[in-house]
């Protein structure tokens, strides 16, 4: 008699609880024991002995166990056609969220909702979020719950997707994703998919299915490929343009939603802080300072006080040991633009967008806000070289890092503080940011 059949027989004859089901099926394929009449919520689901297929939009299915505490889900699947999304509904304490792959026709992978934000626009967003049709994927999700803190880590075919950490109360679901029972794991899909295996494991405090999101630098970087760590822990928006830059310059990008520690930073070459809005703890400040003093590179991008507060973030405390400082906001001059001068950082002069920001003092200035007459004025970008090879670049306005600005833009035109009615001047943001990252990742320059 098979284990699956014995388990089902026990449930039917003796009324075993779902905790018994979890204990007896940990690590086993749940598909053979699914009762589709009970499990399917919407969509066209069919089941063979060991496979589950679905077609149609807004298809939902509920797995047959109640979930509490920490757990892991392993799903093997193949999308058969189209470019629509595949999701897993996850209970996290008293809340639920959706881990979504290939949302918006392959635009992104991510978790939604976090603080009301969709998976395409929060700290877990990974772009692009493409999936290959007729390719068998293996998705591992680990949910770790510890009182008022939670983490959700995921990897796809052995590659880390993200590792979100935060308060589970920040998680929520749209009505269209919800299951009748909020303590169940579920599947949600808008695509034609075959699921080959569904496995559920309850995790003990010391048991983990996923390795840490950032592996040891030596193992991850066997070919001396530089590693850029993009911070998402402090209110930053998802990266813009890094995927394309990383392919061109041959560096690895790791997104991080965890606190910045000395051990974490030892594993990377460049720390990118693009528009932090939340405070860096004193321990994090010291870890970043030590990272640069030990030869690491730091790219810090800030903007106006109304978006990114110096008092709140405490970033000047990070810069102070290196003789650099961000000033208060400069007088606002709409769509004035900036100019980066050819030199150590930039191969040639670069025209950049600028429309409300700060200046940076200390270090060596290399890009400047333009005044009313179009002449270089206050420094908005500066670099610093530190003993032991450490490097810092600070940008005091965020438009260039957001790859804004166009060939068609005209300086001083548009409606003040209205991006929808302004075409920003500054055509060289991509070239400029490539220059910046190239220098930060280069050695002995």
PyMOL commands that set and color helices and strands:
alter all, ss='L'
color gray80, all
select helices_A, chain A and resi 3-14+18-25+31-33+36-39+103-106+168-170+175-177+217-220+242-249+262-265+282-293+310-313+315-320+387-389+419-421+429-441
alter helices_A, ss='H'
color red, helices_A
select strands_A, chain A and resi 40-47+52-62+71-81+86-92+95-102+108-112+136-146+149-156+159-166+186-189+192-202+227-231+252-256+270-274+297-301+325-326+338-340+350-352+360-361+364-370+376-385+391-395
alter strands_A, ss='S'
color yellow, strands_A
deselect
rebuild
show_as cartoon
